[in-house]
Amino acid sequence: MAAYYAEPITLEEIAGADCLSPNHFLRSYKQLFGHSPHHYLTELRLQEAQRLLLRTDTSITDICLNVGFYSPSSFSGLFAKRFGASPSRFRQKK
């Protein structure tokens, strides 16, 4: 999942890579890691967005799309919830 975090990836594709059914994979993953694969992918994407906001001048919309989010408003809300500031405010604080 980490190698393809920015791509649109489905539970079926992830489970298939492990030769498991989606339901079995999801149950096993949650039991092993304590959260869903979706949560893991979202966290990877947010971490990369944070890194790009701190180290580049790339637009927030481009960062959103480059890390695998497809809705700038959804990205902004998730980012603010995770880091305590919207992407634009986070960048201003750096």
Secondary structure as GFF3:
##gff-version 3
##sequence-region A 1 94
A	DSSP	three_ten_helix	2	4	.	.	.	ID=ss1
A	DSSP	alpha_helix	11	17	.	.	.	ID=ss2
A	DSSP	alpha_helix	22	33	.	.	.	ID=ss3
A	DSSP	alpha_helix	37	55	.	.	.	ID=ss4
A	DSSP	alpha_helix	60	66	.	.	.	ID=ss5
A	DSSP	alpha_helix	72	83	.	.	.	ID=ss6
A	DSSP	alpha_helix	87	93	.	.	.	ID=ss7
###
